[in-house]
């Protein structure tokens, strides 16, 4: 009698990823608080943010986001069916080939930094172009760390090792913080110090630490360009659609920065910081649960167990909605106190806070949709189908670009609103497509979770709004850390009010929370 297949512990994996990415978001907030306090919201911060345009574009042009997603299911298939030699051969070839490709692109981006800056941010002031190009040249080699590190981290995910991959973004954030606090004192202008911090943090977190771990666990690498191997061909075939068509979640920040460069100084920074606040739940809940479920979904597919595949995907989608709907409501109802508590100190003024809060409010509308996307995307990748989500993403991207072009000259927050509407459209499109073409989903359960979550969130938001009304007129400034403490207390009580309201509404997701608290 054959042994029953090992079922991955999704709850444990999800817990590890949530904890790791939560720490990453906390460090991300600390990073942004350090940046805003030290540099404010001005032409220098606009230049620093725009300097990531070329490296980010490079990352998406050569399918950086799809590389690990295409590699993990193929590597897992070999690993979980007893073909270890094939698994490590695929790893070796992918690392070798992508190293060559990425280094060529990096050299091109480094040499042509100035014309590329004009291409990705055409309306940025001419006086800022040399600084943006200089910082882009510092940052662009970090893309090698993200590409190759992503493959190494993929081998750990496939073997159910989640703790080490969670370190990568934390080390990256620490690098930027050190760059802002220390390196900025020895370079001119000081904002360049954050670029050097980003470069070092990327290599330490994505290359050096994972390399030490996979060597201990056992890694077989041999330089090889054997692209004729069936597994290698499958990886690059899965990547191909993302190379040919860019999906919205990967590039919407680039698109927003492109159009925001035509607005007055500070708008690029306001939209970027508002977007970063919105991305906190995306990283903690959306990405964490997607990364935790992805190896299991790939394994269930490899073992032809589609019932477990469907059950796991439906549960994970409901959990994402349960966790992110209240966050979206909070961002929409009380954005200004959140921004004031996070950023309003040092060089960051009350006007800067208001500008950023208005952007956050519009971004907040799309929070739940953005958080669903990583899981829906990986549902396709786990069954080794990449064309459908990319085609849907490309369609949505085209619609978003057209809308953004029409909105230029209107209020800058319309760019954020257009991004949120596009996110909702794409999430619904992918959800019904997965249901029709991959596996049957519990759509009624998803609808109930969303509706009840909205009701429970509204009850909690009424409390939060009333409590934070007491903070009207807070004077921010250097002593603003008191507001941060008060906000944390209000948010904590908000979460408990939401939980008990959801429990009264008999939402099954509360049972998962209750079991987790009981174990602790």
N, C-alpha and C positions, 0 to 999 in steps of 0.2 A: 504493500500500500504506500503510495507516495505521500510525502508530508504536505500538509496544508500550507499554502503560501503565507509568508510572513506579512501581516498587515501593519503598515507603518503607523506609528503613534502620532496622529495629526495634532491631537490636543497638545502633546508635549512639544512637538516641533513648532506648532503655532505659538505656544507660550514662550519658547526660547526666542523665536523671531520677533514677537511683539516686544519682549523685554529688550532685545538688542536694538531694534529700530526705535523703540521709545527712548532709549539712552542716546541714540543718534540724533533724534529730534530735539532732545533736551540740549545736547551739545550744539545742535544747529541753531537753537534759540540763543544760547550763550554766544555763539559766533556772531549772529546778527546783532545782538545787543552790544557786543564789543565794537563791531563795525560802525553801527549807527552812533554810538556814544563818542567814538574817537574821530569819525570823519563826517557825521551828519548825513544829509541827503542833498547832494550837489553835483557839480560837474565831475568831480573826482570819483564819486561813487558810481555815477552814470558810466564813466569810462571803465571802471573796474568790472561792472556788470556786463557791459558790451564786449569787453575783452574775452568773455567766454563764448561769444557767438561763433567764432571760427572753430575753436576746439569742439564745441557741441555739435556744430554742423558736420564736422569731420566724423564725429562719433556715429551720427545717424546715417550719413551717406554710405558708410561701409558697414552698415547693419550691426553696430555695436550692441544695440538693445536686443537684437535677435540672436546674437552669437551664442550666448549661454543657453537661451531658450531653445535653440535648434540643437545644441550639443547635448544637453541633459537627457532628453528622451532616448537618443541614439546610444549614448554611453550607458544609460540605465538598462536599456534593452539587452545589450551584450552582457553587462555585469550581472543582471538578475536571471540570465539564462545560461550561466556557467561558461561564458566565452570571454574570460578576463583578458586574454592576449589580444583579441580584437578590440576590446574596449580601450586598452592602453595604446594600441596602434593608432586608433582614431584620434585619441588625445594628442599623440606625438605629431601626427600629420597636421592637425588643425592648428596646433601651436606654431609649428614651423611655417606653414603657409601664411597664416594671419600675421605672424611677426614680420615677414617680408612685405606684405601688402601695407600694413599699418605704418611701417617705417618709411615707405615711399610717400605715403600721404602726409605724414608728419613733416618730412623734408620739404614737400611742396608748399604746405601751409606756412611753414616757417619762412621760406624764401619769399613768398608772395603775400606776406602778412598785410602790408599796406593796401594793395588793391582789393584784397579780400575784405578788409574792414569797410572800405567804400561800398563793397557789394552787399554786405549783410546789415550795414547801418548807414544807408545813403545820406540821411539828413543829420547825422551827428556833426557838431561844430568842427570845422577844419582844425582848430587849435587842439582838439582832443585826439585827433587821429594818430599822431606819433606815439602818444602815451598808450592808447588802446592797442596799437600794433606791437609795442614793446612788451606789454603784459601778455598779449596773445602768444608771442614767441616763447615766453617763459612757461605758460600753461600748457601749450599744445603737446609737448612730449608726455605729459601725464596720461594722454589717451592710450599710449602703449600699455601703461599699467592697468587701465580699466579694461582693455580688450583681453590681454593675456591673463590678467588676474581673474577676469570673469570666467575663463575656461577652467582655471585651477579651482576656483570656488565651486564651479559646477560639479567637479568630481567629488567634492565634499558633500554637496547637497544630495547627489545620487547615492551616497553611502550614509545618508541620514545624519550627517554631522552639520549642525546648524549654528553652533556657538561661535566658531571661528569666523565664518562669513559675516556674522553680525558685527565683528570688530572693524571691518574695512571702512565703513562710513564714519565710524567714531574716530578712528585715527586720522582720517581725512579732515574732519572738522577741527580736531586738535591742531593739526598742521596750520590751518588758516588762522585759528585763534593765536597761536604762537607767532605767526607772521604779522598779525595786526598789533600785538602787544610788544613784541621784541624786535623782529626784523625791521618793522616800519621805522624804528629809531635810527637805523644805520643806512637806509636807502632814501633816495630822493626821486620823486615824492614818496611819502611814507606809504601810500596806498599800494605801491608795488610790492611791499613786504608780504602782503596777503597772497600775491601770485606765487612767490617763492614758497610760502607755507603750503599752498595747495599742491604744488609740484612734489615736495618732499612727502607730504601726507599721503598722496595718491600712491607713490611707490612703496612706502612702508606698509600701508594698510592693504594694498591689493596685490603686491608681489612678494615682499620679503616675509611677512608673517604667514600667508598661506603656503609659501614654498617650504618653510620650516615644518609646517604641520603635515603636508602631504608626503614629505620625505619620511617622516616618522611612521605614517600610516602605510607607506609603501606606494611608490610611484615608479612607473616604467616609462622613461622618455628616451627616444632616439630620434635624432634629426632625420626627417624624412619628408619628401615631397610626393609620396605615393597617393596621388589624388584619384587613382583608379580603384582604390579599395571601396567596396560597397558601402560601408558605414560612413566613410569620408564623403562620398558622393551624396549620401543621404543628408548629411549635415549641411552641406553647401546648397543642396536643393531646397532644404527647408529655409535657409537664409535668403535665397534668391529673391522671393517676393518682397522682402523688406528692403533689399537694395534697390529694387525697381520702383517701389511705391512707398512713400513715407506716410506713416500713420499719425494722426493728430496728437495723441498723448506724448509722442516723442519730440515733436517739433513745435507745439503750440507756444512754448515760451520764446523760442527763436522768432516765430512769426510776430508775437506781441512786441518784442523788443524792436523788431524791424520797423513796425508802424509807429511805435511809441517814440522813436528817435526824432520824429517830426514835431513832437510836443515840446513845451518849455522845459528848461533844466529842472531836474528832480522827478519828472513824471516816470522816466524809465526806472528809477530807483523805487518809487512808490508802488508801481505795478509789480516789480520784482519782489519787494518785501511782502506785499500783500499776497502774492502767489506763494511765497515760501511758507507763510502762516497757513494758507489753505492746504499746502502739501504735507503738513504735519500728520493729519489723519491718514493721508494717502500712504505715507511711509509706514506709520505705526500699524494700521489696520489693513489697508488694501494690499500693499506690497508684502507685508509679513504673512498674511494668511494665504496669499497666492504662492509665495515661495515655499511655505510649509506644505501646501496641498499639491504642488506641482510634481514632486517625485512620486507621491502616492498615486496621483492620477495617471502618470506615465506607467507606473507598475501595474495598475489595474488594467490599463489598455493592453500592455504587453501580455498579461495573463488572460486576456479576453473576458474579464469580469466587469461587464458594462453596468450591471446593476449596482455594484459597489461604487463604480465611477459616478453614476447618476446621483446616488444618495449622498456621496461625499461632496460633490459639486453643489448640489442644492443646499445642503447644510451650511457650507462655507459662504455661499452667496447670501443666505439669510443672516448669517452672523455678521457679515460686512455691513449689511443694511442696518441691523440692530445697533451696531457700534457707531456708524457714521451719520445717520439721520440727525441725532441730537447735536452732533458737532456742527452740521450745516445750519441748523436752526439757531444755534448760539452765535455763529459768525454773522448771520443775517440780522439778528435782533440787537446784539450789543457789540458791534465791531470796534467802536472807538475806545472804550475802556481796555479792550484786549490790546490794541496797538499802543495805547498810552503806557500800559503796564510793562509791555515788552520792550519798547524802544525809546520812549520820551525821556531822555536824560542826555547830559553832555551836549553835543552839537546838534542833536535831533530835537527840533522845535515843535511847538503845538501845531503849527501849520503843516509841518511834515507829517505829524500823527494823523491829522484830519484827512490829508491827501491819501495816505496809505489805508486808513480805515474805509474810505469810500471804495477803494479798489477791493479790499478784503470782503466787503459786503456783497459785491457782485460775484467775486470768485466763490464765495460760500455757497451760492445756489447750486453749484455743480459738484460739491464735495462727494456726495454719495455716489454719483455717477462715475467720477474719476476713480473712486476706490473699487468699484465693481470691475472696471476695465482690466486691471492686471490679472484677475482671476479668470475672466472670460477669455482673455487672450491666451492664457496658459491652458485652458480647456482645449483650445484648438491645437496648440503646440504639442500637448501631451498625446493627441491622436495623430500627430505629424501632418497636420493640415495648416499651412500658413497663408495660403492665398485668400480665403474668405475674410479673415479679420483685416488683412492688409488692404484689400479692395474696399471694404467698408470704411476703414480708416482714411484711405486716400480720398474717397468720395467726400467724407466729412471734412477733411482738410481743405479740399477745394472750395466747399461751401463756406468754411470759416474764413479763408483768405479773401473770398469775394465779399463777405460781410464786413471784414475788417477794413478792406480798401474803401468800401462805401462809407464806413463810419469815421474815417480819418477827417479831422476837423470838427467833429462833435466832441462831447465830453469824453475824456479819456477813459472813464469807467465803462463806457460802452464796449471797449475792447475786452474787458474782463467779463462783462455780461455775455458777449458773443461767444467767448470761450466756454462759459458754463452751459449755454444753450447747446453748443456743439457737443459737449461732453454728455449731456442727457440724451441727445439724439443718437450718438454713437452707442451708448450703453444699451438703449432700448433696441437698436438695430442688431447689435451683437447678441443680446439676450434671446430674442426671438429666433435668430439664426441658429444659435447653439441648440435651442429646443427643437428646431425643425430638422437639423442636419447632423448633429453629433449625438445627443442623448436627450431623452425626455426629462424636463425639469419640473419641479413642483412650483409652477407659476402662481397658483392660487395661494400657496404658502408664502411666496415672495411678496405678492401683493398685500397679503394680510400683515406681514412684518413691516412693510413700508407704511401702510396706513396707520397701524397701531403705534408705530414708532413716531410718526408725525404728531399723533394726538398726545402721547406721553411727553414728547419734546415740548409741545406747546404749553403744557402744564408747568414743566420745569422752567421754560423760558419766561413765563410770567413772573415766577419767583426771581429769576436772575435779573430781569429788567427792573423790577421793583427795588431789589437790593442795590443794584449798581446806580440807580437814580440818586442814591445818597452820596455818590462820588462825584456828582456833577460839580464842575468848578475846581476839581483837584488841580493843583498848580504844577504837577509834574516836576521837572527839573532834576537836579542831582539827587535829591532825597526821595525820588519816586519809587524806590524799592518797597516802601510801605504799601503803595497801590498794588504792586505785584503780589505781595503777600495776601492782601484782601481779595484780589481777583482769584488767586489760587483757592482760597477758602470758599468763595462763592461758587466757583466751578466744581469743587468737590461736593458741595451740598446740591448743586444742580444735578450732578451725576446720580446722587442718591435719590433725589426726587424723581428723576427719570426712571431709575430702576424700580422703585416702588410703584410708580404709575404703570409701568410696563407689566409688573407683576399682577396688579389689579386687573389689567386687560388680558391676563393669562397668556402672555407671550412666552412661547416655549424656550426662547433664547435665554430667559432669565434663569432657567434651571441650570444651564451651563455655567453661568456666573456663580450661582449658589454652590454648585459642586466644587468649582475652583476655590472659592473662599473657604469652604469646609475643609478642603485638603490642606490649605495654608494654615 
